[in-house]
Protein backbone atom coordinates (compact mmCIF):
# COMPACT_ATOMS: atom_id res chain seq x y z
CA UNK A 1 0.00 0.00 0.00
CA UNK A 2 1.09 3.54 -0.66
CA UNK A 3 0.12 6.32 1.73
CA UNK A 4 0.33 10.04 1.00
CA UNK A 5 0.48 13.32 2.80
CA UNK A 6 1.10 16.89 1.72
CA UNK A 7 3.70 19.45 2.70
CA UNK A 8 3.20 23.12 1.91
CA UNK A 9 6.64 24.45 0.95
CA UNK A 10 7.56 28.03 0.02
CA UNK A 11 7.95 26.75 -3.56
CA UNK A 12 4.63 24.93 -3.81
CA UNK A 13 2.76 21.94 -2.49
CA UNK A 14 4.79 18.75 -2.13
CA UNK A 15 3.47 15.19 -2.04
CA UNK A 16 5.07 12.72 0.37
CA UNK A 17 4.62 8.99 -0.26
CA UNK A 18 5.24 6.14 2.15
CA UNK A 19 4.88 2.39 2.36
CA UNK A 20 3.69 2.92 5.94
CA UNK A 21 7.13 2.75 7.54
CA UNK A 22 9.56 4.55 5.21
CA UNK A 23 9.52 7.44 2.76
CA UNK A 24 9.25 6.16 -0.81
CA UNK A 25 8.61 9.40 -2.67
CA UNK A 26 8.74 13.18 -2.37
CA UNK A 27 7.89 15.51 -5.22
CA UNK A 28 6.36 18.85 -6.03
CA UNK A 29 2.68 18.38 -6.77
CA UNK A 30 3.03 19.79 -10.29
CA UNK A 31 6.38 18.14 -11.08
CA UNK A 32 6.91 16.36 -14.36
CA UNK A 33 6.92 12.65 -13.66
CA UNK A 34 6.58 9.22 -15.12
CA UNK A 35 3.42 7.28 -14.42
CA UNK A 36 3.44 6.17 -10.82
CA UNK A 37 1.79 3.39 -8.87
CA UNK A 38 -1.76 4.21 -7.81
CA UNK A 39 -1.92 6.05 -4.52
CA UNK A 40 -4.21 4.66 -1.85
CA UNK A 41 -4.77 7.78 0.22
CA UNK A 42 -3.88 9.44 3.49
CA UNK A 43 -1.98 7.57 6.15
CA UNK A 44 -3.58 6.70 9.45
CA UNK A 45 -1.96 7.52 12.79
CA UNK A 46 0.14 4.36 12.88
CA UNK A 47 1.81 5.20 9.55
CA UNK A 48 2.26 8.96 10.03
CA UNK A 49 5.65 8.95 11.80
CA UNK A 50 7.63 8.97 8.55
CA UNK A 51 5.60 11.99 7.38
CA UNK A 52 6.31 13.77 10.66
CA UNK A 53 10.05 13.14 10.23
CA UNK A 54 9.98 14.18 6.56
CA UNK A 55 8.06 17.37 7.40
CA UNK A 56 10.59 18.19 10.12
CA UNK A 57 13.44 17.68 7.62
CA UNK A 58 11.67 19.99 5.14
CA UNK A 59 10.94 22.62 7.83
CA UNK A 60 14.63 22.75 8.73
CA UNK A 61 15.69 22.83 5.08
CA UNK A 62 13.30 25.66 4.15
CA UNK A 63 14.47 27.66 7.19
CA UNK A 64 17.82 27.75 5.42
CA UNK A 65 19.63 25.08 7.38
CA UNK A 66 21.15 21.77 6.37
CA UNK A 67 19.23 19.04 8.25
CA UNK A 68 21.59 16.70 10.09
CA UNK A 69 19.41 13.60 9.65
CA UNK A 70 17.53 11.71 6.96
CA UNK A 71 14.03 10.36 7.38
CA UNK A 72 13.88 6.58 6.87
CA UNK A 73 13.72 5.89 3.13
CA UNK A 74 13.11 2.78 1.08
CA UNK A 75 13.75 3.10 -2.61
CA UNK A 76 13.69 0.32 -5.17
CA UNK A 77 16.39 0.94 -7.77
CA UNK A 78 19.17 -0.62 -9.76
CA UNK A 79 22.62 -0.65 -8.21
CA UNK A 80 23.70 2.05 -10.66
CA UNK A 81 20.86 4.43 -9.76
CA UNK A 82 21.37 3.75 -6.08
CA UNK A 83 25.08 4.64 -6.41
CA UNK A 84 24.26 7.87 -8.26
CA UNK A 85 21.80 8.82 -5.51
CA UNK A 86 24.41 8.04 -2.83
CA UNK A 87 26.75 10.49 -4.58
CA UNK A 88 23.97 13.09 -4.66
CA UNK A 89 23.60 12.68 -0.90
CA UNK A 90 27.31 13.48 -0.55
CA UNK A 91 27.05 16.88 -2.32
CA UNK A 92 27.36 19.47 0.43
CA UNK A 93 24.58 21.96 1.11
CA UNK A 94 25.11 25.06 -1.03
CA UNK A 95 27.42 23.27 -3.51
CA UNK A 96 26.90 21.68 -6.89
CA UNK A 97 28.38 18.86 -8.94
CA UNK A 98 28.15 18.22 -12.68
CA UNK A 99 26.77 15.14 -14.37
CA UNK A 100 30.26 14.61 -15.80
CA UNK A 101 31.91 14.75 -12.37
CA UNK A 102 29.53 12.08 -11.11
CA UNK A 103 30.18 9.96 -14.21
CA UNK A 104 33.96 10.24 -13.73
CA UNK A 105 33.63 9.27 -10.05
CA UNK A 106 31.63 6.15 -10.90
CA UNK A 107 34.00 5.25 -13.75
CA UNK A 108 36.94 5.53 -11.36
CA UNK A 109 35.19 3.37 -8.76
CA UNK A 110 34.48 0.73 -11.39
CA UNK A 111 37.98 0.87 -12.86
CA UNK A 112 36.78 1.85 -16.31
CA UNK A 113 37.86 4.67 -18.60
CA UNK A 114 34.51 6.37 -19.10
CA UNK A 115 30.98 6.47 -17.81
CA UNK A 116 28.20 8.21 -19.69
CA UNK A 117 27.13 11.54 -18.19
CA UNK A 118 23.84 10.91 -19.99
CA UNK A 119 23.36 7.66 -18.02
CA UNK A 120 24.03 9.64 -14.85
CA UNK A 121 21.46 12.23 -15.96
CA UNK A 122 18.93 9.47 -16.48
CA UNK A 123 19.54 8.16 -12.95
CA UNK A 124 19.34 11.68 -11.48
CA UNK A 125 16.07 12.22 -13.35
CA UNK A 126 14.56 9.10 -11.79
CA UNK A 127 15.23 10.21 -8.21
CA UNK A 128 11.94 9.58 -6.39
CA UNK A 129 12.81 11.66 -3.30
CA UNK A 130 13.29 15.29 -4.37
CA UNK A 131 15.25 17.66 -2.13
CA UNK A 132 16.27 15.02 0.42
CA UNK A 133 18.26 13.26 -2.29
CA UNK A 134 19.46 16.59 -3.71
CA UNK A 135 19.17 16.14 -7.47
CA UNK A 136 18.74 19.93 -7.72
CA UNK A 137 22.46 20.24 -6.93
CA UNK A 138 23.48 18.60 -10.21
CA UNK A 139 24.24 20.97 -13.08
CA UNK A 140 25.53 20.83 -16.63
CA UNK A 141 29.27 20.91 -17.33
CA UNK A 142 28.94 24.52 -18.53
CA UNK A 143 27.19 25.53 -15.30
CA UNK A 144 23.74 25.46 -16.87
CA UNK A 145 20.70 24.45 -14.84
CA UNK A 146 19.23 21.48 -16.63
CA UNK A 147 16.91 18.60 -15.99
CA UNK A 148 14.84 19.20 -12.88
CA UNK A 149 11.36 17.64 -12.70
CA UNK A 150 10.22 20.42 -10.37
CA UNK A 151 11.14 23.00 -13.00
CA UNK A 152 14.25 25.06 -13.68
CA UNK A 153 12.84 28.06 -11.77
CA UNK A 154 12.52 25.94 -8.63
CA UNK A 155 15.99 24.49 -9.14
CA UNK A 156 17.40 28.03 -9.42
CA UNK A 157 15.49 29.12 -6.29
CA UNK A 158 16.71 26.13 -4.27
CA UNK A 159 20.34 26.67 -5.29
CA UNK A 160 20.15 30.42 -4.62
CA UNK A 161 18.56 29.80 -1.21
CA UNK A 162 21.26 27.29 -0.26
CA UNK A 163 24.07 29.53 -1.50
CA UNK A 164 22.81 32.63 0.31
CA UNK A 165 22.24 30.71 3.54
CA UNK A 166 25.66 29.09 3.29
CA UNK A 167 27.27 32.53 2.89
CA UNK A 168 25.22 33.90 5.79
CA UNK A 169 26.48 31.09 8.04
CA UNK A 170 30.17 31.69 7.25
Residue, then its C-alpha position, 0 to 999 in steps of 0.5 A: x500500500x502507498x500512503x500520501x500526505x502533503x507538505x506546503x513548501x515556500x515553492x509549492x505543495x509537495x506530495x510525500x509517499x510512504x509504504x507505511x514505515x519509510x519514505x518512498x517518494x517526495x515531489x512537487x505536486x506539479x512536477x513532471x513525472x513518469x506514471x506512478x503506482x496508484x496512490x491509496x490515500x492518506x496515512x492513518x496515525x500508525x503510519x504517520x511517523x515517517x511523514x512527521x520526520x519528513x516534514x521536520x526535515x523539510x521545515x529545517x531545510x526551508x528555514x535555510x539550514x542543512x538538516x543533520x538527519x535523513x528520514x527513513x527511506x526505502x527506494x527500489x532501484x538498480x545498483x547504478x541508480x542507487x550509487x548515483x543517488x548516494x553520490x547526490x547525498x554526498x554533495x554538500x549543502x550550497x554546492x553543486x556537482x556536474x553530471x560529468x563529475x559524477x560519471x567520472x567518479x563512478x568510472x573511477x570506482x568501477x575501474x573503467x575509462x569512461x561512464x556516460x554523463x547521460x546515463x548519470x542524468x537518467x539516474x538523477x532524473x529518476x530520483x523519487x525523493x526530491x530535495x532530500x536526495x538533492x538532485x537539484x544540486x546537479x548541473x551541466x558541465x557549462x554551469x547550466x541548470x538542466x533537468x529538474x522535474x520540479x522545473x528550472x525556476x525551482x531548481x534556481x530558487x533552491x540553489x540560490x537559497x542554499x548559497x545565500x544561507x551558506x554565505x550567511x552562516x560563514 
